């Protein structure tokens, strides 16, 4: 653990980190860890948001967490407590890709569909049962559909808990949008 | 043969490959049964159902269990890079796989080692990786929906999740998004864009538009895009020209809705069951007209 912190502190871009805007990103091994880290950091009251990685560290289905650099040690300690440590901590030196924030809603009468990015979730308004999940292209989509379709919004597992990819994360956003409607 | 590559949400499913058949609404490969619900099983189910009415090659599937962690996808990618050259496919369709540019490139190299280059169709996660790799032009057909088309049109987005808002706002202007996708070289030779209206396009123009019959509820049903890609794969394998196959696939997919009378709660298997009825109707109509497309 200490070695990890030392390694971060020795990174050659430390100067740049402080010279640039006061934001950094946490890079994780996979999207599941990002989702877990975001959930716990937000729960603990940290001001963080999920963003797209800069091109030089994109590998595929990626998310990173943007955070205030001044809080690096505290945030890493928080993540250490849940054993979800980032692979890298990198300063933000250029604008990051923003996740889709547009929601599209379609009312079918008895049914309501919400779309976030490429993911759609549809419920029966009469009993709040999830009747369909569509869209997406990552392999957790069929898994999430298998686990969620046929259950009520309240009893269904959350996509943020089961998902592992950007499609799963998008479905979580659509699910949250349904909850507030 | 028609090759189909994808994943199944079952961690217990090892990498399997073999000729696929439909038994009691399940896909059966080498004695293993897989439920047809959505995603790659729906694609294969639709392809098998359509093949009952067509003179087309057998369907050979490569499947692996993956729930989104990517481990199954990577096993499958690795297998394909080592063994694709041993197969002879007329059509090869890539579907739900964890998007991974490095593995995508290795698989594309492996395709080049095949004796005869198959017609290459990409959809879902593999299409995302193909776009990110900058090698979209190596494919014959991509089958995006409206949101995915906006992603193809956005030269900076590495995933539909990051499509920039001002491009997403153009979601309803499909021809414009098609133009942008080609302009940035992020489209295959042909695009079959599924949506309220289905568009078939190449680099120069929109070749066809299919918008009837139309059922709003189908947008909510998980798997309708997958069945379209399955139909397209089979029709390409049955010697239809690519654009004729795309138009016919779009029409058949819509007519399954006509026969199933869908609601947003309809499950895709109910549509797949109607494929023979829809396909036979449209083939008969086609035989009554000219056969230019074939």
Interface residues (C-beta under 8 A of the other chain):
Chain A: X30 X31 X32 X52 X55 X58 X59 X60 X61 X62 X97 X98 X99 X100 X101 X102 X106 X108 X110 X111 X113 X115 X117 X118 X120 X122 X124 X131 X132 X133 X134 X135 X136 X137 X138 X139 X140 X141 X142 X143 X144 X145 X146 X149 X163 X164 X165 X166 X167 X168 X169 X170
Chain B: X7 X8 X9 X37 X38 X39 X40 X41 X66 X67 X68 X69 X70 X72 X73 X96 X97 X98 X99 X100 X101 X102 X123 X124 X125 X126 X127 X128 X129 X132 X145 X147 X148 X151 X156 X157 X158 X159 X160 X161 X162 X163 X164 X165 X168 X169 X216 X217 X219 X220 X221 X222 X223 X224 X225 X263 X264 X265 X266 X267
